[in-house]
């Protein structure tokens, strides 16, 4: 129940927040910040109580929800979801702290942020397909509202595009879920939407795996986003408010990579191996394409947005390396991207609040005027590049090490993305921070406030912590990675006869059969 409480606390706080008069803006802000801070603190014991040596689900809670359909409220987490869950609570707190300058409909804004937090947290702990899909769709609504109400001049276009892209992909995933629901009953004799039972016992031919893989692939590839499903992302990032961009980059994109790890690889292992060249090809194209397009951007926020396409290409490449190094690097780079790119979006938002422009040509020479801002921006930039000593280096190194064991040619092409990243990030930094001050407005810029430093310092600490000592992070998912590697190894793939035998001896399946037969009788 503890996991449920932490997950739903932000949503419950929305009802309390609704009773606070909208005129009390400061009270609204502080209440939302305190709730987000408490939720983050409450999520930390999950790390310390987590058994790092186990690949099983932990903090598990299950109770019947709609028994006649085999639907249950089933939540839990393993090493794949633990740090993503904690990062969600952390970035929600950071995002609300960074939203202090929001002036329009502050009460509704904070309610949307807190509701979004519950939706995102639920995705990472849901162990029932029905529950997972509810959370997956629910988080679209507050994000759509955040972009559409508090976004930039083209906010409606960006919000609608974001919603349509993600909803269309989700509908195909829903078709796949429904098909598996009835197929599982026809082969095993039980109606259930339990993710763990279906993953372990479903019997699929190669063709069935391929079709289902593609149905889930589209939903998750749009979310990541992978090339060529990425076109919604730059618009959403550019038009979203700063906190919206942070949540998009730090959490929502990770739901796509999480989906591949939780569903595509363990449920469709043979199809995953079959699609390796296809996925690797799209990932490498995304790495190079994202970097080249970022290089020619004149808008700071759009540059960072396209860099996400490139960085998430590395994550996808690591996932489909199917080995320990690649998967370890992918999971770590998930966190790294959430930290580094969130820091960049926050700093772009800070400079926009001062100059009301994001055009690179409008800046230059401001390092002398705002030195503290420059130092923080430099650290975030170097982290995004993957400089040794920062978090980005560890993740990219492990991914390249993993994919090199699979295909040296893939690794060589992906490495060019690292070079391009250094080019576009350092060139951007030079044009914004150095050269001569040619705009009089830049001479009057103020340096970072105490609140802004409070936003940035935790992210900078994490950048160097993971860069120099990643073990506390990597050890959380080592056991889960080992299990996943065995699941996608063709030599370990069990024939259907063994799966059927396992289904007959599974206690939960037997109980479900007895319950459903009893209901039928």
N, C-alpha and C positions, 0 to 999 in steps of 0.2 A: 504493500500500500504506500510505502514511502515514495517510490518512483512515481506513482499516480499523483500523490500530493504535490511533489515538485513540478510535475508536468502541468497540472491544472491550476496551480497557484496564480500565475499571471492572468488566466481567464477569469478566475473567481474575483481577482482584484478589479477587473473591469466593472463588475457590478457595484462594487464599493465606489469606484471612481465615478460612476454614473450619478451617484448621489451628491457629489461635491459640486457646488455651484460653479458654473463656468467662469464667473467673474473672478474667482479665486485662482488665478493662473499659477501663482507660485506654489500654492498648496497642491494643485494638480501635478505640477512638475515634480515636486519633492516626493509626493506619494508614489508616483510611477517609478521614480528612481530608487526609492527605498524598497519597493516590491521587487524590482529587477535585481537589486543588490542582494536582498535576502534570498531570492531564488538561486542566484549564483553561489552564494555561501552554502546553501542547503545541498547544492549539487556536488560540492567538493568531497563530502564523506563517501560518495559513491566510488571515487578514485581510491581512497585509503582502505575501504572495505572490500574492494574488488580483488578476487583471487587471480593473480597474474599468470598462474600456471595452468589455468583451466580454460578450455575452449567452449565450455558449456555456457548456456544462458544463465545469468545471475540476476538477483533481485527480482526473480520471476513472480508474477501474480496472475492467476487465471481464475475466471469465474464464468459460468454460463450466461450468455446474453440473450440470444434468440435460439434456444435449444432445438426447436423443430427444424431449423435450417443449418444446424451445426456451427453457428456463429458464437464466438466467445469473446469476452474482454480478456485478452492475453497480452501482457507486456513483460518486457525483460530486456537485458542488454548483454552483449559480449564485448570482446576487445575491439571489434570493428566499430561499434556504436558508442562506446564509453566516452572517448575524447571528443567526438562530434557533439555529443549531448552536452558536455560541460562547456565546449566552445560556444554553443548556442546561448546558454545562459550568460556567459561572459560577454559576448558581443551584443546581446540585448541590453545589458547594463551600460556598456560603452556607448551604444547608439543613442540611448535615452539621455545620457550625460552630454553627448555631442549635439543634442537637439534643443539646447536651452534657448537658442535664438529663434525658434519657431514662434511665429506671432499669430497665425491664422488657425482658428479652431483647435486650440491647444489640447483641450480636453478630449476631443474626438481623436486627435493624433495619438495621444498617449494610450488611449484605449485600443486603437488599431495596432500599435506596437506590442502591447501586452498580449492581445489576442493572437497576433502573429507568432509570438514566442511559444505559446501553447501548441499551435499547429505544427511548428517546426520540431519541437521536442517530441511530439507524439509520433512523427514519422520515424524517428530513430529508435523508438522502443516498441512499436506495434509488432506483435507476433501473430496477428490474425489478419488475413487479407482484407476482410471487410473493414476492420478498424484502421488498417493502414491506408486504405483508399479514402476513408472519411478524413483522416488527418491530411493526406496528400492534397485533397481538393480544398479542404478548409483553409489551409494556409494561403491559397491563391487569393481569397477574398480580401483579407486585410492588406496584402501587398498590392493588389489592384487598386484599392482605395488610397493607399499611401502615395502611389505614383500619380493616380488620377486627380487627387485633390491638392496635394502639396508639392507636386512636381513642377517642371519648367513650362515654357510656352507651348510645347508640343506634348504635354502630359497625357491628354486624352488619347492621342494616337498611340503613344508608347504603351499606355496601360492596356488598351484594347488589344494591341499586337501581342503583348506579353501574355494576356489571358487566353487569347485564341490559340497561340502556339502551344502553350502548356496544356490547355484543356483538350485539344485534338489528340495530342500524344497520350494523355491520360485515358481517353475513351478507348483507344486501341488496347491499352494495358488492361482496362476493365473487361474487354471482350476476351482477352487471354485468361484472365482470372475466372470468368464465368465458365469458359470451356474446361479449364482444369477442374473446377468444382464438380461438374457433371461427369467428367472423365474419371476422376478419382472415385466417385461413387460407383461407376460402372465396372471398374477394375478391382477396387478394394472392398466396396460394399458399404461405404460410410459417406454421409454428407458432412463435410467439414471445410472450414476456411482457415484452419490452423496452418500457419506457414511452416512450422517445424515438421509437422506430420506429413504435409504434402511434399516438402523438400526431401524427406527421407524415404518415402514410400511410393511416390508416384511412378508409374511405368509409362515411359514414352519411347516411341520409335524415333529414329534419327530425323525423319521428316517432320514429325510432330514437334520435336525439340526445336528444329529450325524455324518453324512458323511461330511458335511461342517466343523464341528468342527475339525474333524481329518485332513482335508486338510489344514486348517489354523494352527492347532496344530503342524504339522510336520515342517512347515516353521519357526514358532516361537520357538519351542522346540530345533531345531538345533541352532538357533541364541542365545538362552539364555546362554549356552547350558544345556539342561537337560540330565541326564543319560537315555538311553545309547547313546545319540547323541552327546556326548561331545568330541569324540576322535580327532577332528580337532583342538581343542582349545590349548592343551599343545604344539603341534608342532608350531602352529601359534604364540603363545606367546614367545616361546623360540627362534624362528628364527627371529621374527620381531625386528626392531630397538627399542630402548627404547620408543620413542614417539609413535611408532606403537602399542606397548603393552599397553601404557596408553590409547590410543584411543579405542583399542579393549575392554579393561576392563571397561573403564569409560563411553563409549557411545554405541559402537556397540552391546554389550551384552544386554544393556537396551532396544534396539529395540525389542528384543524378548519378554521381560516382558511387554513392552508397547503394543505390538500387542495383547497379551492376554487381557489386560485391555480395549483396544479400540475396539476390534472385537469379540473375542470368548465369553466373558462374556455378553456384551449387545446384541449381535446378536443371539447368541445361548444359551439363559439362561437355558432352560430345559436340553439341552445336557450337559451344564457345570455342572449342579447338578448331572446328571447321571454319569459323568466321574470323579467326586470328588475323590472317592477311588483310582482310577487309577492314577490320577495326584499326589495325596498326597503320594501314594506309591513310585512313581518315584522320587518325591522331597526328601523324607526321605532317599531313597537309595542313591541319589546324595549327600545329606548332609554327610552321614556316609562314603560312598565310597570315596568321594573327600577328606575328612579329613584323612582317613587311608592311601590313596595313597600319599597324601602330606607328611605324617609323614616319609615315607621311601625314599623321594627324596634326592639326593645328590647335585642336581643343584638348586641354589637359585631361579632362575627364574621359573623353573618347579614347585617348591614347591608353589610359589605364584599363578601359573596358576591353579594348582589343588585346591588350597584354594578357587578360584573363583567358581569352580563347587559346592563346599560345600555351599558357601555363597549364590549363586543364588538359591540353593535348598530351603533355608529359604524364599527367596522372593516369589518363586512359591507357597510355603506352605501358606504364608500370603495371596496371591491373592485368593487362592481357599478356604480360610476360609469363604469367602462371608459375612464377618461382618466388622464393622467399624474399630475395633482394628487391625484385620489382614491386611486389605487393607491399612490402614494408615501406619502400620509398613512396609509393602511391598514397598510402594512408598518411604518412608523415607530410607529404607535400600537400595533401588536402588541408591539413592544419596550417602549414606554412603559408599557403595561398590566402587562407582566411585571415591570417595575421598581417602579412605584408601588404596585400592589396587593400585590406580595410584601412591600414595606416595611410596608404597613398590617397584613398578616397577622402579620408578625414582631412588630410592636409590640403587637398585640392579644395575641399569645402571651406576650410579656414581662409584660404587666400581669396576665394570667391566672395566670402562675406566682407572682405576688406575692399576689393576692387570691383566686384560685380561683373567680372569677366573671367573667362577661363582660357582665352586665346594666348598661346605661348608668345606671340609677337607683342603682346601688351606688357610683357615683363622684361626683365634683364637688369642685372646689377643689384638685385634686391638683397643679396647676401650681406652687404655692408649695412643695410638698414634693419634687417630682421635676422640677426645671427643665430638665435636659438631655434627659430623656425627652420633655418637653413640646415642646421645640424640634424634635426629630427627628420627633415625631408631627405637628407643625404643617406641617413641610416635606412630609411624605408626603401629608397631607390636601390641601394647596394644589396639589400635583402632580396628585392625583386629580381635583381640580376643573378643572384646566387653566389655572392662573394664568399670565399672561405671564411669561416668565423660567424657567418649568419645562418639563419635557419634554412634559407633557400638552397644553399649549397648541399646540405646533408641530403635533402629529399631528392634533388636532381641527380646527385652522384649515385644514390642507391638505385634510382630508376634506370639510369644509363647502364649501371653495372648489371642489373637484371635483364634488360632487353638485349645487351651485348651477348649474353649467354644463349639467347634465342636466335638472334640474327644480327650479325655485325653491321650489315648494310643499314638496317633500321636504326641502329645506334648511331651510326655515322651521320645519317640525315637528321636525326633528332638533335645531335650536338650543334648543328648549325643554328638551331633556335636559341641556344645559349649565347652564341656569338651575336646574333641579331638583337637579342635582348639587351646586351651590353651597349650595342650601337644606339638603339632608340632611346633607352633610358638615360644614358650619359649625355647624349646630344640634347635631350629635353632638359636635363638638369643644368647643362651649361648655358642654354639659351634663357632659362628662367632665372637662374641665380647669379650668373657671372656676366661678363661683357660690361658695357656702359649703361648707366641709367639714362634712357632717352625719354621716358614718360615722367613728367613732373609729379603725377599722382603717386608714383612708386617711392618718392622721397619721403612721403608722409605716412608710410605704412607703419602700423604698430606691431610689436612683436607678440609672441604668444602670451595669453593670459594664464592665470593659475588653473582655471578650469580646463583650458585646452591642453596644458601640460599634464593634468590629471588624466585626460583621455589618452594621451600619447605614451606616457611613461610605461604603463603596463604592457603595451604592445612592443615597445623597444626592449623591455626586459625579456620578454618571450623570444624576440628575434635573436638575442645573444645567448639566452639560456639554451634554446634548441640548437643553436649553431655550435656551441662549445660542449654541451652535455645533453645529447638527445635521449639517453638511456631511459630516464623516467617516463618518457613518452612512448618510445618504441617497445618497451617491455610490456605495455598494456595490451598490444595486439599481436605479439609473437605467437602465442598459443593458437589464436584464432586463424592466423595466417597459415600455420602448419596444417591445420585441419582443412583449410580451403585449398591449399596446394594438393593435398591428397584427393579431395573431391573432384578437382579438374584434371587430375592425372589420368590419362586413358588406361594406364595399366591397373589403376585402382577402381575403374568403373565396374560396378557389379552388374551381372546379368539380371534380367527381370525375375527369373525364378528365385534368386536369392532375396530380391526386394519383396516378393510376395511372402516368402517365409518370414522375413523380418516384420512385415505388416501383421502377420497372424500372431506373432509373439509380443507385439508391442502392447503394453498394458493400457495405455490411453486409448489406442484404437479399439481394443477389445471392450473397454468400458463404453466408448461411444457407440459401438455396434449394439451392445446390450440395451443402452438407453434408447437408441433410435428404434430398435426392434420392439422394445416395450411400448414406445409411443405409437408405433404402427399398429400393434396389437390392441 
